[in-house]
């Protein structure tokens, strides 16, 4: 009985404490909290790095495509031929990685 009287007198204080703890936990660990924010920042950085790598790879593929279409670059075809079929000239040493 005494416990209930104490709780009735301090309802506002208890409610304030619980609300403060709730807001604090959500700010730190919630879906939009501080920890989630840093995880999303890492994910954004990874995606930017991946985009940059894919852009470089796309540019390389476009360059190779340009060399093989239109005016054919015989030097590039020779490089491809040597690489794919491991063919060399007379008295040429070929090293395989």
N, C-alpha and C positions, 0 to 999 in steps of 0.2 A: 504494500500500500504506500509505503513511504517512497519507494522507487518511482511509482506512477506520479506522485505529487512533484517529485524533482523533475521528471520528464515534462510534465505539463508546464512547469514554470520556465523551462529552458527550451521550449520548442523552437523558437526563432534561432537560438544559438546552434542547436543541433542541425536544423535545416540549413543554416549558413555553412556549417562545417562540411556537411555532405555535398552541398552544391559546389563548394570550393574544390573539394577532392574530385568530384566528377569532372568539372571543367579542367582541372589540372591534368588528370589522367587523359582526357581527350586531346588536350593540347600537345601532350608528349607522345602518346601511343595510339591515338585514334586513326581513323582512315585518312583524315586530313591533318594529322599531327606532325610533329617535328621529325620523328624517325621515318615516317612515310615520305616526307618531303625530301630527305636526303637520299632515300632509296630511288625515288623518281628522278632526282638529279643525276644519279649514277646511270640509270637506264637511258636518260636523254643523251648523256655523253657517249655511251656505248653506241646508240643509234646514229649519232653524228659521225663517229669513227667508222661505223659500218657503211654509212652513206658515202663517206669520202673514199673508202676502199673500193666500193662498187663503182663509183664514178671513175676512178683511175682504171679499173678493169674494163669498164665500158669504153673508155677512150682508147685503150690498147686494142680492144677487139675492133673498134671502128677503124683504127689506123691499119690493122692487118687487112680488113675488108677493103679499104681504099686501095691498098697495094695490090690486091688480087683482082680488082675489077677495073673497068675502064682501060687505061693504058697499063699494060702488064709490066711490072717491075721484075726484070729477069734476075737481078741480084737477090731479091727477096725469095723468088722461086728457087734459086740455087741453094739458098740457106735452108729453106724448108726441105728440099730434096736431100741434102746432105744430112739433115737432122733425122728425118724419118727413115731413110734407107741406109744410113751410115756408110755413105759412099764418099770416097776421097779420090784425089788425083794421084797420078803416079808419083812415087817417092814422097808421099804426104803421110804423116803419122796422125792417126786418129786416136784420141783419148776419150774413153767412155766414162762418164761420171757414175 
